[in-house]
Amino acid sequence: MNAIDSFFLSIDGENTSQKVGCLGLCEGVIDKTVFIERLRQLLPRMPQLATLLPAPANEGHRKSIPDFDPVTNVSSTLLRNSKEMEEHVAAHFSSRFRQDLPPWHLNVISFEKDDKPQTAFLYEIHHSLADGIGGIELVYAMLDSQVNSLPGRHLPPLPQNPDKATLGQQLRAITREIRSSITASSFNGINSQNRRFIMLDFDKTELTSLKRLVSTGFNDLMLAAVAIASRYYQERGKKPLTALRAVIPINLRTSRERYDLGNRLTGASFPLSLATDIRQQLQDTTQTINRMRHSGAFSAYSMLARGISRLPAKAQLWFYRQQIGRTNFICTNMPGPLSPQKIADNPLSSLYIFPALMPGHGLGYGFYTYCNKVHVSLTFDPAIIADENLLHQCLKDAFRDLLALAKSAV
């Protein structure tokens, strides 16, 4: 178990259960035996799925279960409609894993939508066992056709042979980053075990016109939407408008590590724009990303993570906790297949990813693109986010206003 895996295990507690997962929606009826058989085929490539979380007396070591059969970690549920399904998903995700089974679960849910049979599958796994990119392989293994997962990203290198002034400036900037703190906000507080979700869908192609206004990528658009929604929530909730930082996961996984569970990531702290103009917030976001990219900041985060891995275990855990405390929430984006996918010949209509909430974080954003659709999920803790309806409306309005800006650019 590496240091990042140990970190997610160490912060797991009564109020900060470190689950990550996703919810897939399919047309038609799919029996759970389809999922069980495909998990059995996956198990030789992912033997960690047959291991238990470390016991305190055996810290750092997972215990393997001989002759493990995934059938023990797959269940089925029959519900009437979409509302019941969404309530069930929230309740299931809020529960804790059984201690006598490997810390993952797949729940196959049958329900009806517009008088048509539907199947949802809720996949959950403990964060100490998998990051998002590694864990998505469990979902891709359920598909009828093979999908290539994300290869290892090649981050831009640090500037070569910097002069003393430049090097001193970078060192001071890194020191400020490490030692900086955040202002208390309406998105942070004391966690509960409960989790709820907001899920929205948007057409990705409708946002492409924004590139005519500002040279921007998809990550820029998503972070701008988060900044806009955060500002709306604070303004409409009559909360102080505070500076916010989102933690963005950076993938350290290589293509050779496709089927390796465990965590291969680090996180960059990203400041969100407080501008009151939509176009300015988008421009601010793009400029910040470009500045971090061209300065080598993203590469520096990955190098820093590797350096920290050589520290004593207690020092590593202290550093990870200190860095999480500098952010208000997580924002993760994952590109999916561009072509339609099926499970047992039933079309996969959408997929939502659910990040874990770090201690003190009240919400986490997940963005997943599939067939030119953006599937947005917002995982939140109702003990911290008191007004679910306001949060839902603010997120909808953020995308509405971005789409309106895109149409004005045509």
N, C-alpha and C positions, 0 to 999 in steps of 0.2 A: 504494500500500500504506500503510495507516494505522499508527499507532504500536503498536496491539495486535497487528495482523498481524505487524509486524516483531519484536515481542517473542517470539511463538511461533516465528518462524523463527530468532531468535537463540539460543533455548534448545534448539533441536533439535541433537542430537549423537549420538554412538555409544550413549549410555546413556539418552537422554531423547527418543526419537522421538515427535514431537508428532502422533500420529494420534488422531482422533476417529472414531466410527463407530457402527454398529448392526447387529444380527442380526435378520432377520425370518424367521419360520417359517410356511409355508403347507402346506395339505393338497393332495395331488395332485402331478402333475409339471408343471413350467413350463420350457419351453425358454428358453435364454438369449437367443434372438432377440427374444423379447417385451421383455426389458429393454433390449436394444440399440436397438430401434425407438423405445421411449419416451424413451430418453436422447437420441436424435437429434432428437425433437420438442422436448425441453427445452433443447437447446443454444443456440438463438437467444435465449432468455430468460436464460441463464446462460453468457455467452461466456467467463467466467473458467475454465470447465471445459476450455478448449482452450489453457491457458497453462502454462508451466513455472515452477518455482520460480526466484527470482532467482539468477543466478550472482554470485560474489563481485565480479567485475569490473563487474557491472551492478547493484549493490546497490539494492534498493528497486523494481526494475522487473521485471515478469513478461514473458516473451517469448511471444507468441502463435504457435500452430502453424497455418499456413495449411491449409485444407481438412481440418481434423481430423475423424476419424471415431471415435466412442466405442467401436467394436468393438475397438480396440486395448487398451482398459482394462476389458474384460469377459472373464471366463474362466468355465469350468464344471468341476466336479469330481464324480465319482461315488464314493460311499462306501456302506458296508454298513448302518451303524446310527447311533443318536444319539451313542454314545460316540465313535465315529470322527469324527463331524461336529464334536463339541465340541473334540476334540484338534486337528483340522485348523484350526478357527477360531482357536484360541490360537496355533498355529504361524504361520498366515498373518498374524495381527495383529502378531506379533513381528518379522516381516520388514520391511525397508525398501522404500520406493518406488523404482522405477527412475528414474534421473536423466534419461532421454531421453523420458519420458512425463509428462503432467500428473499431479500428486501426488494421485490418487484411484484407486480400484479397486472393481469390483463382481464378486464371486465367487458364482456360482450353484451350489449344492450339492444333489445328488440323493442321497437315502438312504431307508431304511425305518424306520418306528417301529410296533411292534405289527403287523408284516406288512403295513403300508399305506404306499404311496409318499408321500414328503414332499419338499418343496423348501425349502431355506434360502437366503437371500441375505445375504452379508456385504458391507456397504458401508463403505469406509474413505476418509477424506479428510484431508489435512494441515490441522492447526489454523490455520496461517497463511492458508489459503484459505477456511475456513468455521468459524463457531461452530455450536453444536448446533441452534439454531432455524433458521438459514439453511440448514444442511446437510440438515435433515430434509425440505426441499423435494425433494431428490433421491429420497427414499423415497416421498413422497406422489405424485410424478410417475409412479411405477410402478403406482399403484392404478387400478382400472377407473373409479372415480368420483372427482370432485374433492373434496378435503378442504381446508378452510380452515385455514391455519397460524395460529400465534399472532399476534394484532395487537400493535402496540406497547403496552406497559403504561403506565398513567398512575400514576406513583408519587406518594404523598402529598407535598404541598409542605412546605418548611421552615416553621417557625413564623414568623408575620408580626410585624414590629416588636418583637423581643424586647428586654427591658430589659438594661442593662449586665451585671447579675449573671448572667442567663441566657446571654447571649452569651459571657461569659467562661467559664462552665461548659462550654458546647459546644466552645469553642476548646480548652480544656484536655483535654476528652474525646477530641477528634480527635487532638490531639498525642500523648496516651497510646496511642491506637490505632495511629498511624503508627510510633511508636518502640518499642512493646511487642515482646517476643520470646516464643517458645514454648519449652517444656521438651522435651528429647529424649525420644522415645517409641519403643515397639516398632513403630510404624507408619511410621517414618522411617529413612532410611539412604542408602546409595550405590546408585543404580539400576543395573540391568542392562537389556539390550535385550528380555528375555523378558517376556511378559505372559500371564496366565492369567485365567480368568473363573469366577465362581460365579453361577448364575442360578436365581432362585426366583420363584414365582407365588403371589399371594394375592388373596382376594376383598375388594375395596375396601369393599363394603357391610357386611362383618362388623366393620369398624372404626368404623362410624358411631356405635355406641352409646357410644363414648368421649366424645362430645360431651355426654352427660348428666353426666359426671363433671367435665369442664372444657371451657370454650368454646375449641374448638381447630379449626384448619384442617388440610388434608392435609399441607402443608409441616411443620407442627408434629409430626404423627404420624411422618413420615419421619425428621425430625431426632431425635425421641425414640428411634426404633428404632435409629438409628445410634449414639446415645449409649449405649443399653443394650448393644448388641452390642460396642461398644468397651470398655465396663467389663467385660463377661464375658470378653472376650479377654485383657485385662490380668490379671484376677483368676485365671482358670483357667490361664493361662500363667505364673503366679507372677511377673508383671512389676509394677513399681511403678505404682500408680494415679496417672497424671499428668493434668494439665489439658490438654484438647485443643481445638483450633479447626478448624472446617470452613470452607472457602471456598465461598460460595454464589454462583453466577453470577447477575447481575442483567441482564435483557434491556433494551437500549437501542434495539432495533429498532422502527421504526414500520411500520404496515401498507403504506406505500408502498415499503418496502425488502424486501418479501417475497422477491423473486427476486435480491436483491443478495447475492453472496457476500462473503467478508471477515468481520471480527468487529465486532459491535455489542453489546458487553457490558462489564461491569465485575464485580468480585467483592466481596462483603461477607464479612468475617471474623466467624464465629459461634462463640461459646464453648459447648461442650457441658456438660451437667449431669453432676456426679460423684455425685449422690445415689444411695444404695443401694436406695431404694424406687422401684418402677416408677411408681407414681402421682405421686410427687414429681418424678421425672425428666420426666414428661410436663408437669406443671404448671410446672416450671422452664423448659422449652423454650418453652411458650406465653407465659409472662411475658416471656422475653427477646425473642421475636419481636415481641410487642406493644410492648415498650419501644423497640425499634429502629424499629418502624413509626411510632409516635406521636411519637417525638422527632425524626423527620425524618432518621434515620440512613441509611435506604435511599436517600432522595433525595440526601443529602449525598454518598454514594458515587458516584452518577451525575454530580453536579455536579463532584466532585473529578476524575473520569475526564476530563470535558470540559476542566477546567482543566489537567490534566497534558498533554493533547494539544497544548497551546500551548508546552510546554517544548522545549528542544533535544533532539534524538533521544537522545543519550547520557544525559541526565537522566531522560528517560522510561523508558528501559530499566532504569536503576538503580532507579528507584522501583518498577517492576513486579516486579523481582527481589526487592527488599527486602520487598514486601508478600506475595509468595508464600512467602517464608521465615518469615512469621509464622503460617503455617497448617500443619496436619498432613496434611490430605487434602481432596479436593473432594467435594461432595455436590450433585448436580443433579437436578432434578425437571422432567418435561415432560408436560403433559396431552396425550392423543391423542384420536382420534375416539371418540364414544360409541356409534356404530352399527357393525356388522360391515362389514369391507372385504374386497375380493377383488382378485386379480391374475390376469387371463386366466380369470375365472370360478372361480378356486381360492380358497377362504376363507383369509384371513390370520388365523392363530391367535394369534400373539404377536409382540412386538417389544421388543428389549432395546437400550438405548443404552449406549455405551462411552465414557466421558470419557477424555481424555488424562491421563497422570500428569505432574505438575509435578516439576521437579528436587527430589530428596529425599523425594518422596511415595511411599509404598509401596502405596497403594490409592486408589481413587476409586469412589464410589457413583453409580449411575444409576437413577432411578425413572421408569417410563413407565406411564401409565394408559391402558387401552384396553378399552372395553366392560365397565366396572366391574371390571376385573382390574388388579392392580398387578404389573407385570413388573419385578422387581428384578435388577439386574446389579451385580456387584462386580468391578471390574478391579483386579488386583493384580500386583505384581512379586515373583516367588518368591525373589529375592535378598534381599528385605527381610522379607517375610511368610514365615516359615519353616514354619509349621504350617497348611497349607491346610485340613486336616480340622477343626482347632479353629476356624478362622475361619468355615468353612461352618456348623458346629454353633452357634456363637455367634449368627450372623445368624438362623438358623432359630429358635433359642430366644428371641431378642428379639421376633420377630413372634409366636411362640407365646404369650409372656407378655403382650404387648399385647392379643392376641385373647382371652386368658383374662380380662384386666381388663375388656375390652369386654363379654364375656358376663355378668360379675358385675354390670354396671351395668344389665342388662335388668330 
